[in-house]
Each structure stands twice: as structure tokens, then as C-alpha cells.
């Protein structure tokens, strides 16, 4: 079996190349395992407060994509950073733009 999935008439999407926002929380002290999966994002771990914050930012990111009528796979680095900044995600500055 190949690593492709089918979305509809003739549409093939390579599952290994789909972009997602990945949120990882490491401050959980209550032993609860928190996992949230949505369109364009996967969130794992964190305290209740941290996980809710990740959910909020992921949802806002998707709203920004929807306003632009684009998917995460369709945006370039500049657009990604612009949206991330708009929703309050902290993205480290790219020190080496030659990569």
C-alpha cells in the first residue's frame, strides 16, 4: 500500500507531506493526557490552561487561513510568520535565511 490518501474524484494527497501546526505542552502536573486534533493542527500535552491557549491560537490561525482562502500547505514562510504574529504565536526569528 502506498502512502497516499484520496479526497475525492481523482484528488490524491501525499500524507507524508501535509503540513500541520504542532503544539507541545510540557507543564502538565495533574497526570491528564490532553490531545486535540483539528484541521491543520495537532496539540499534545500541557496543563489545562496551556492546552486551552494552544487550542485558541490554532483556531485563530485557521480562521486567518480561511479569510485568505488558503490551506496551510498553500502559504509561504512570510505568510506563515505574518499569520503567526497576528494570532500571537511566538516564532523564533530565522537567523540564516539561506537555508
QUIPECOR-V602379 format. One record per backbone hydrogen bond with DSSP energy under -0.5 kcal/mol. NH is the residue of the N-H (numbers start at 1). CO is the residue of the C=O. Records with the same first field share a line. If there is no record, write none. Layout:
NH->CO  CO
//
This chain:
5->13
7->11
8->11
10->8
11->8
12->10
13->5
15->3  13
17->14
18->15
21->40
23->21  42
25->44
34->32
35->33
36->43
38->41
41->38
42->21
43->36
44->23
45->34
46->25
51->47
52->48
53->49
54->50
55->51
56->52
57->53
58->54
59->55
60->56
61->57
62->58
63->59
64->60
65->61
66->62
67->63
68->64
69->65  66
70->65
74->71
75->71  72
80->76
81->77
82->78
83->79
84->80
85->81
86->82
87->83
88->84  85
89->84
91->89
95->93
97->95
99->96
//
